[in-house]
Amino acid sequence: MLTILAFIFVLGIAILFHEFGHFITAKLSGIKVFRFSLGFGPKIAGFFWKGTEYILCLFPFGGYVKMAGEMANNENYENKDISTEEYIPEKQRFDKKSFFVRASVIVNGPIMNIVLALLLLIIVFYFSGIAQVSNTISNVADESPATKAGILSGDKIVSIDSTIIENAEEISEIINQKKEEMITIRLRRNNDFFETKVVPEYNAEYERAMIGITLEVNIKNLTFLQSVSKSIEMVGEIIRLIGRGFLEMFTGKMPIELAGPLGIAQMAGEAAQVGFLNLLFFTAVINIFLGIINLFPIPILDGGQIVLLAIEKIRGKPLEPEHVNFIYIVGLALVVMIFLIATYQDILRIFTE
């Protein structure tokens, strides 16, 4: 039950913000919005307000904003107050707006996913703080080079080979660079300073040279402004890691690993078990991922629609409807294929763990 609720939360809030990005930009641009839908398939609930029908559908794997001037807007809506397409003035039609306005309506869906991620990370960092590694040793492994050198738990590393340690994260890198070399570590124990010599040993499990110590980790509370700054930094780092991951998959440096609905549900459930803030962090990562994916130049995704708008801008006229329909069919087939591959990998992961 926790996994199901976590999955609904993660996916629901991502879809809500994504579609709201399209919706609010269209509204502010004066475009007539017929329908705002969360989910696909049979309608569960809905209401009509100020010319727009808001509905919740059965299958929570997406959503859409139906605007005047889009393709296939000739449906019979349940609420008769919604005007039919032919009576909508040109100034309220999506297809009659400038390239910049239409591109803004499309791109602001993925952007809102990034904005949501930023907001969630601000909450996470403000209430949980950040972990900071200190120079103080919290544990020394038995029979390790550090033990043999007389290093004890509670000792504080001051310098390594005369290099003053200002950032504790440097300690691991310095030690790794000195594999099988004698190094001199200056320590502070209580109020006394002393030096000891130790030879780092290569650890095959971690693939680096180590001396067998664990550094103390402290939690630093952040102010609101510090949380904002850290969140912006984290969003940039996650985008960089996602981009590098896709690049390595495309170039064959790493195997193609995809997560579909089952995988996301499983990970959401595991995140929720750790705590709500952890679930928020996971939701932020998913939103950044969805925001980037939606900008891929694949027909049916937002990035693909931007490409079609660019082609229209270059040609000076839109593509013929039959060509657009064919492109969308190809895009839909590609997305369905990716969905099936991701689901297959999800099933393999679930039953092989």
N, C-alpha and C positions, 0 to 999 in steps of 0.2 A: 504493500500500500504506500509506503514511504517513497519507493522508487517511482511509482505511478504519479504521485502528487508532485514529486521533484521534477519529473519529466514534463508534466503539464505546466508547471511554473516556468521552467527554463524556456520551453518552446513558446508558451503563450506570451510571455513578456517580450520575447524577441520578435515575434510576429506582430504584436500590438505596436511596438515602437517603429518597426519597419514600415508597416502600412500607414501609420500616423504620419511618418515623414512624407510619403506621397500625398496623403490626404490634406495635411495642413498647407503644404506648398501649393497644391491645386486650388484650395479655397482662397488663399491669400492672393493668388494670381487671377482670381475671378472666374475660374473654370467651374462649370456645373458638375457636381459630384452626385451621381445617382445612388451609388451604394458603397458602403464601407463594410467589408466582410472579414471576419476572423474565422478561418477554416474554409473547407470546401465540402461539397456534398449537400445532403439534406439539411434544411434550416431547423435549428433547435429553438431559437428565440430571436426576437428582433423588435425594433420599433422605428417609427418614422418621425424625423425632427428636422424642421427647417429645410425641407426639400431633399433630404438625404435619408436613405433607408440604412439602418445599422443592424447587422445580423450576426448571429453566432451559428456556425455550422458544425456538423458532426465530426468531420475529420480534421484534426488540428495540425495539419502538415503544411500550412501556408495561409494565405489570405489574399485579398485583392481590393483595389479601389476602382470602381467603375465610373469613368468620366465621360462626359459628352465629347464626341469627336474621336473616340477610340473605335477600334474594330469590334464588330459583333455587339453593338449596343442596342440591337433591335428587339430585345427580350420583352416579354409581357411581365411587368413588375406587379407584384401583389397589391401594392398601394397605388391607387388610381391618382393620387396627388402628384406623382412623379410624371413630369412631362415627357412625351415621346421625343425622340432624337430630332425629328424634322422641325420642331417648334423652338429649338434652342438657338438663340442668336449667335452669330459668329464670334462675338467677343467673349462668349462663355464656352467655346469649344476648344478642346485640347489641340486638335489638328490645325486650328487657325492661329494659335499662339506662335510667338517667335521661337527660333531654335533655342535660345538661351532659357526661356521660360520652360519649354518642354523638357530640356535636358535637366533643369533644376528639379522639376517634379519627379523625374526618374531617379536622379542620383541621390536625392535627399532621403530615400528609403534606406540604402546602405549607410549613409552618413548618420542617420538616427540610431542605427545599431551601434556605431562607434561611440556616439554621444551617450547612449545607455550604458555601454561598457565603462566609459569614463565616470559616470555618476555612481555606478555600482562599486567601482574601485575606490572612489573617494570615501564611500561608506565603510568599505572593508578596512582601509588604511586608518581612517579616523578612529574606529572602534577597536581595532586589533593592534595597531601600531606596526612596526617593522622589526624583524629580527636582525640584530647586529652581532657579528662575531667579534669577540674581544681578544686581547693578547693573553688572557689568563687561561691556563691549562685546566680543564675540568676533569680529564681522565688520562691515565697513562696505561697502555696495554702491557700485559705481562710478557716478559721475555723480549720486549721490543728494544730497539737501539736507544730510545729515550730512557727506559728503565735502567739499562746497563750504564748509561751516562749519569745516573743519579737524579734525573728530573722527576719531580713530584707533582701531584695534583695540587693546584693552588699557586704554582709558580707562574710568574708573568714574564713573557718574552719581551726583552728590551731591544735587542739587536741580534742580527745574524751576520757573522763575518764583517763586523763593524758597520753594517747597514742598519740604521735606525728604523725600527718598525713603527710607522705612523698609521698604516692601514692593516688591520689584522688579516684581511683577505690576501695580502701579499705573502704571508708566511708559507702557505702551501706551495705557491709558485716558486718561491726562492728555494725551498727544500727540494722540490722536484727537479730543479735545474742543477742540483748538486748531487745527483745520483752517484753512489759509491765513492764520494769525495768526503774528506774530513772537513766538517764545518765547526765553527766556534759560535756557541749560542750564549749570549749574556742574559741572565735571568735575575729577577728580583723575588726574593722569598722573604715575606714579612717586610722588614725595613733594610734587609741586607742584599747586596748585589754580589753575584759571583758568575764565573764563566765555566762552561763545560764543553767538551768536544764530543761530537757524535757523527756517525756515518749513516746517511739515509740509505734505506734498502728498498729495492724495487718491489712493488706489490702488484702481482699479476691480475688480481681481482679488480683493482681500481686503476690499473695501467698507469701507475705513476710511482715515483719514489716517495717514501714516507718514513717517519721516525717513530710512529706509534703513539701519537698524542691526539686528543680531542680538545678543541678550543671551546671555551665557555660562550654560550649564546645568550644575549640579553634582549629583552623587548623594549624598544624605544617608542614612547607615545608621541604622536604627531599632532600638531595644531591643524586647524582646518586648511589653512593655506599650504602647509607642508603636505597635507594629504592630497590636495589638488595637484601640487607639483609632482609628487610621487606617482600619482595616477596617470598624469600625462606622460611621464617617463616610462611607466609600465606599459601603457597602450602602445607607445612607439616600439618598445622592446618586443612585445608580443607580435606586432605586425612584422617586424624584422625576422623573427623566428619562423612565423608562418610562411613568409615569402621565401626564406632560405629552404624551408622544408619542401615547398612545391618545386622550387628550382632543382633540388637534389633528386626529387622523384622524377621530374621530367627528363633529367640528364642521366638517370639510371644509377646515381650514386647511392640511393637508398630505395628499398622496395616500396611499392605503392600501398599505402595503408589508409583506408577510408573508414569513417564511422558513420553508420546510418542511424535511423531512429532507435533501433535496439541498443546499439552501442552508446548513443547519447543518453538513453534512459538508464542504462546500467551505470554509466559514469556519474550521472546526476544523482542517482540513489546513493552511490558510494560517497559522493561529496556531501550530501545531506546528512548522512550518518555521522560525519565528522563534526558538522555544525552548520548553522545557517550562514555565517559569514563565509565559510568555505564554499557553500552552495552559490552565494553571490559572486564569489571570485570565479567559479566555474562558469556561471552564467555570463559573466563579462567576457571570458575567453571565447565562449560559443558565439556571442554577438559580434566580436571582432572577426572571427572566422567567417560567419555568415555575411557580414558586411563586405569582406574581401571577395568571397565566392560570388556574391551577386554582381560584382563589378567585372567578372570575367566576360569577355566578348562572345558569349554563347547566346544564340537566339532564345528567347523566352525569359532569360535573365535580364536584369537591369542593364548590365554592360552591353549585352547584345542589342537592346533597344537604343542605347546611345550610339552604337555603330550604325544602326539603320537611320537614325536621325542625321548622322554625319554624312552618310551616303546621299540622303535626300538634300542636304545642304549643298553638297558638291554638285549634284545633278541639276539642282534648281527645281526639282519636282520629286514627289514621293515615288517609291517603287510601285509597280502594278500590284493590285490586291492578290492576284494568284501567286505572284512571286513571294510576297510577304507571307502568305499562308504556307507555302512550301518551306520557306526558311524556318517558320515557327514549328512546323511538323518535325523538321530535322532537329531543331533545338530540343523539342520535347522528347524525341526519341533518345537523344544523347543524355538528357537529364535522367530519364527513366532507366537507361542502361547503367549510369553511374549509381543511381539509387539501388538497383538490384545488386550490383557488385558490392556496394557498401553493406547492404543487408546480409549478403552471403558471408562477407568477412566477419560481420557481427556474430552470426550464428556459429561460425568456426571458433571465434574467440570464446564465446559463452560455453560451448561444449568441450573445449580442449583445456579449459582452466582447471 
